[in-house]
Amino acid sequence: MALAAAGAAVRPAFGDDSMITKPIPSTGEALPVIGLGTWQTFDVGDDDKARAPLREVMEIFADAGGRLVDSSPMYGTSESVAGDLMAERKLHERLFVATKVWTRGRDAGVRQIDASFRKLRVKRVDLLQVHNLLDVAVHTKSLAELKKKGHVRYIGVTHYASSAHADVERALDAHRYDFLQINYSLDEPEAEERLLPKARELGVAVIANRPFASGGMFRRVKGKPLPPWAAELGIASWAQYFLKWIVAHPAVTCAIPATSKPGHMRDNVAAGRGPLPDAAARRRMREHYASL
């Protein structure tokens, strides 16, 4: 199996254990292909016992060369927890901090964004996104203003449901974004029909959310061995199988699995190293998964 011609993916030199990166189309800035989501997993409040494994997760992620940490006001206390943990380990300068606005009305949006900055302990956010298209036209104007003022580096739009893809496509046509965050996995591949080609056409980076379809994919493969040929791609687990398939797509910049388990974090970041499947290998991976 050959390596993927994955857009302009940058693979480490032989013997280098660094994570593969891809360029953000609007600037060329390199972004590692495995990020970290915080939905549910980081919503632990001030419970120090619950925060302990998250500290390790964050350290493993950063030490592996991961950068993009994605959160939202919708995720309960996740922004505050992520902000505290990044501050404890002085990781803000190493990481790429992304969050969202999720409310109606300009003024409410501005207040929520200000609160997110405080919770994440940042003066500037790397990526600010309109969550699930909520009041998208109004908030896009606010995001563009913040970007112009230098408070935000990149702006984007998100959704998690395939049923909303037509609305997402209309938003991409109506506004100028740097990023699109959308559900994409072997269980939910619909984005490749129109949204991924649209993102490539417009020069928009793509973050893949729900890479494990909320865990349903692991239930499907439970007790089933990897195909022998997976080793040719450096795949040692089903998580790596799922993630490598996603990030090998030429339009995908980064996938953001969420976890509170250090062992799972080590497994996830390993998917960002070594070879990526080419188009033929991805088809084989998809066919095998569909047969299970």
C-alpha positions as CSV (number, residue, x, y, z in Angstrom):
1,M,0.0,0.0,0.0
2,A,1.3,3.4,-0.9
3,L,1.3,6.6,1.1
4,A,-1.5,9.0,0.5
5,A,-1.3,11.9,-1.7
6,A,-3.1,13.8,1.0
7,G,-3.2,17.3,-0.2
8,A,0.1,18.8,1.0
9,A,0.5,16.6,4.1
10,V,4.0,16.9,5.6
11,R,5.4,13.7,6.8
12,P,8.3,13.6,9.2
13,A,11.7,12.6,8.0
14,F,12.7,8.9,8.3
15,G,13.3,8.1,11.9
16,D,11.4,11.2,13.1
17,D,8.5,10.3,15.4
18,S,6.8,13.7,15.0
19,M,3.2,14.0,14.0
20,I,2.1,14.5,10.4
21,T,0.9,18.0,9.6
22,K,-1.2,19.5,6.9
23,P,-1.4,23.2,5.9
24,I,-4.3,25.5,6.7
25,P,-5.2,26.6,3.2
26,S,-5.8,30.3,3.9
27,T,-2.3,30.8,5.4
28,G,-0.2,27.7,4.9
29,E,0.3,27.3,8.7
30,A,1.0,23.7,9.5
31,L,-1.4,21.9,11.8
32,P,-0.9,18.3,13.2
33,V,-3.6,15.9,11.9
34,I,-4.7,14.7,15.3
35,G,-6.4,17.2,17.6
36,L,-8.2,16.9,20.9
37,G,-12.0,17.4,21.4
38,T,-13.4,18.3,24.8
39,W,-17.1,17.5,24.5
40,Q,-18.3,15.6,27.6
41,T,-14.8,14.4,28.5
42,F,-13.6,17.8,29.9
43,D,-17.0,18.7,31.5
44,V,-15.8,17.8,35.1
45,G,-16.0,21.2,36.9
46,D,-13.7,21.7,39.9
47,D,-13.5,18.0,40.7
48,D,-9.7,17.5,41.1
49,K,-10.0,13.7,41.0
50,A,-11.8,13.9,37.6
51,R,-9.3,16.4,36.4
52,A,-6.2,14.3,37.2
53,P,-6.5,12.0,34.1
54,L,-7.3,15.0,31.9
55,R,-4.0,16.6,33.0
56,E,-2.2,13.5,31.7
57,V,-4.3,13.5,28.5
58,M,-3.3,17.1,27.9
59,E,0.4,16.4,28.5
60,I,0.4,13.3,26.3
61,F,-1.3,15.3,23.5
62,A,1.1,18.2,23.7
63,D,4.2,16.0,24.1
64,A,3.2,14.1,21.0
65,G,3.1,17.3,18.9
66,G,-0.7,17.7,19.0
67,R,-1.9,21.3,18.8
68,L,-5.6,21.8,18.1
69,V,-7.8,21.7,21.3
70,D,-11.4,22.3,20.5
71,S,-14.1,23.4,22.9
72,S,-17.4,25.3,23.1
73,P,-19.7,27.1,25.6
74,M,-22.1,24.3,24.8
75,Y,-19.8,21.8,26.6
76,G,-20.6,22.8,30.2
77,T,-17.4,23.4,32.1
78,S,-15.1,22.1,29.4
79,E,-13.7,25.5,28.4
80,S,-12.8,26.4,32.0
81,V,-11.2,23.0,32.6
82,A,-9.2,23.1,29.4
83,G,-8.1,26.6,30.1
84,D,-7.0,25.7,33.7
85,L,-5.1,22.6,32.6
86,M,-3.3,24.5,29.8
87,A,-2.3,27.3,32.2
88,E,-1.1,24.8,34.8
89,R,1.3,23.2,32.3
90,K,2.1,26.5,30.5
91,L,0.8,25.0,27.2
92,H,-1.0,27.9,25.7
93,E,1.9,29.0,23.5
94,R,2.3,25.4,22.2
95,L,-1.4,24.7,21.4
96,F,-3.9,25.9,18.9
97,V,-7.0,26.9,20.9
98,A,-10.4,26.7,19.2
99,T,-13.8,27.4,20.6
100,K,-17.3,28.5,19.4
101,V,-20.1,30.9,19.8
102,W,-23.5,29.2,20.5
103,T,-26.3,31.6,21.2
104,R,-28.7,34.0,19.5
105,G,-28.2,37.7,18.9
106,R,-25.1,39.9,18.4
107,D,-24.8,41.2,21.9
108,A,-25.4,37.8,23.5
109,G,-22.7,36.4,21.2
110,V,-20.2,39.1,22.1
111,R,-20.8,38.4,25.8
112,Q,-20.4,34.7,25.3
113,I,-17.2,35.1,23.4
114,D,-15.7,37.4,26.1
115,A,-16.6,34.7,28.7
116,S,-14.9,32.0,26.6
117,F,-11.7,34.1,26.4
118,R,-11.7,34.3,30.2
119,K,-12.5,30.6,30.7
120,L,-9.8,29.5,28.3
121,R,-7.4,32.1,29.8
122,V,-6.4,33.6,26.5
123,K,-6.2,37.1,25.1
124,R,-6.5,35.8,21.5
125,V,-8.2,32.6,20.2
126,D,-6.7,30.8,17.3
127,L,-10.0,29.7,15.9
128,L,-13.5,30.9,16.7
129,Q,-16.4,29.1,15.1
130,V,-20.2,29.5,14.8
131,H,-21.5,26.4,16.5
132,N,-24.1,24.4,14.6
133,L,-25.0,27.3,12.4
134,L,-26.9,29.0,15.2
135,D,-27.6,32.6,14.1
136,V,-24.8,32.1,11.6
137,A,-25.1,35.4,9.6
138,V,-25.1,37.6,12.7
139,H,-22.2,35.8,14.4
140,T,-20.1,35.6,11.3
141,K,-20.0,39.4,11.2
142,S,-18.8,39.5,14.8
143,L,-16.2,36.9,14.1
144,A,-14.9,38.7,11.1
145,E,-14.6,41.9,13.1
146,L,-12.7,40.1,15.8
147,K,-10.3,38.6,13.2
148,K,-9.8,42.1,11.7
149,K,-8.8,43.4,15.1
150,G,-6.4,40.6,15.8
151,H,-8.4,39.0,18.6
152,V,-9.0,35.9,16.6
153,R,-6.7,34.3,14.0
154,Y,-9.1,32.1,12.1
155,I,-12.9,31.9,11.8
156,G,-15.1,29.0,10.9
157,V,-18.5,27.2,11.1
158,T,-19.5,23.9,12.5
159,H,-22.1,21.2,12.6
160,Y,-22.3,17.6,13.8
161,A,-25.3,16.2,11.8
162,S,-25.4,15.0,8.2
163,S,-28.9,16.3,7.9
164,A,-27.6,19.8,8.1
165,H,-25.0,19.5,5.3
166,A,-27.0,21.4,2.8
167,D,-27.3,24.3,5.2
168,V,-23.6,24.1,5.9
169,E,-22.9,24.3,2.2
170,R,-25.0,27.4,1.8
171,A,-23.1,29.0,4.6
172,L,-19.8,28.2,2.9
173,D,-21.1,29.8,-0.2
174,A,-22.4,32.9,1.6
175,H,-19.5,33.7,3.9
176,R,-15.7,33.5,3.9
177,Y,-14.4,31.1,6.4
178,D,-11.0,29.6,7.2
179,F,-12.3,26.4,8.7
180,L,-15.2,24.0,8.5
181,Q,-15.8,21.6,11.3
182,I,-18.1,18.7,10.3
183,N,-18.9,15.1,11.2
184,Y,-16.9,12.7,9.1
185,S,-16.0,9.0,9.7
186,L,-16.4,5.5,8.3
187,D,-19.9,5.5,9.9
188,E,-20.8,9.0,8.7
189,P,-19.0,9.6,5.3
190,E,-21.7,11.8,3.8
191,A,-19.4,14.9,4.0
192,E,-17.3,13.6,1.2
193,E,-20.2,13.9,-1.3
194,R,-20.4,17.7,-1.4
195,L,-18.8,19.4,1.7
196,L,-15.3,18.1,1.4
197,P,-15.0,18.9,-2.3
198,K,-16.5,22.3,-1.6
199,A,-14.0,23.0,1.2
200,R,-11.1,22.1,-1.2
201,E,-12.6,24.4,-3.9
202,L,-12.9,27.3,-1.5
203,G,-9.6,26.7,0.3
204,V,-11.2,26.0,3.7
205,A,-9.5,23.8,6.3
206,V,-11.6,20.9,7.5
207,I,-11.8,19.6,11.1
208,A,-13.5,16.2,11.4
209,N,-15.6,15.8,14.5
210,R,-17.4,12.6,15.7
211,P,-14.5,10.5,14.3
212,F,-15.8,7.4,16.2
213,A,-19.5,8.2,15.8
214,S,-19.9,8.6,19.5
215,G,-18.3,5.3,20.2
216,G,-20.6,3.3,18.0
217,M,-17.8,2.2,15.7
218,F,-16.0,0.5,18.5
219,R,-19.1,-1.5,19.4
220,R,-19.3,-2.7,15.8
221,V,-15.7,-4.0,15.8
222,K,-15.6,-5.3,19.4
223,G,-13.9,-8.7,19.5
224,K,-12.9,-8.5,15.9
225,P,-9.2,-8.5,14.8
226,L,-7.7,-5.9,12.5
227,P,-7.1,-7.2,9.0
228,P,-3.5,-8.4,8.6
229,W,-2.7,-5.8,6.0
230,A,-3.5,-2.9,8.4
231,A,0.1,-3.4,9.8
232,E,1.4,-2.2,6.5
233,L,-0.1,1.2,7.3
234,G,1.3,1.2,10.9
235,I,-2.1,0.6,12.3
236,A,-2.1,-1.1,15.7
237,S,-5.7,-0.5,16.9
238,W,-9.1,0.2,15.6
239,A,-8.9,3.8,16.8
240,Q,-5.8,4.2,14.5
241,Y,-7.7,2.5,11.7
242,F,-10.6,4.9,12.0
243,L,-8.5,8.1,12.4
244,K,-6.0,7.3,9.6
245,W,-8.8,6.7,7.2
246,I,-10.2,10.2,8.1
247,V,-7.1,12.3,8.0
248,A,-5.8,10.7,4.8
249,H,-8.6,12.4,2.9
250,P,-7.0,15.3,0.9
251,A,-9.6,17.8,2.2
252,V,-9.3,16.9,5.9
253,T,-6.8,18.9,7.9
254,C,-7.4,17.5,11.4
255,A,-9.6,15.1,13.3
256,I,-10.6,15.8,16.9
257,P,-11.3,12.6,19.0
258,A,-12.2,13.3,22.6
259,T,-11.1,11.2,25.5
260,S,-10.5,11.4,29.2
261,K,-8.3,8.3,29.2
262,P,-4.5,8.7,28.9
263,G,-4.2,5.3,27.2
264,H,-6.7,6.3,24.6
265,M,-4.8,9.5,24.0
266,R,-1.6,7.7,23.4
267,D,-3.4,5.5,20.9
268,N,-5.1,8.4,19.1
269,V,-1.9,10.4,18.6
270,A,-0.2,7.3,17.2
271,A,-2.6,7.6,14.3
272,G,-0.8,10.8,13.3
273,R,2.5,9.1,12.8
274,G,3.8,6.8,10.1
275,P,2.2,6.2,6.7
276,L,-1.3,7.3,5.6
277,P,-3.4,5.2,3.3
278,D,-3.7,6.3,-0.4
279,A,-7.0,6.3,-2.2
280,A,-6.9,2.6,-3.0
281,A,-6.1,1.7,0.6
282,R,-8.9,3.9,1.9
283,R,-11.3,2.1,-0.4
284,R,-10.1,-1.3,1.0
285,M,-10.4,0.0,4.5
286,R,-14.0,1.2,3.9
287,E,-15.0,-2.1,2.2
288,H,-13.5,-4.1,5.1
289,Y,-15.3,-2.1,7.7
290,A,-18.6,-2.3,5.8
291,S,-18.3,-6.1,5.7
292,L,-18.1,-6.4,9.5
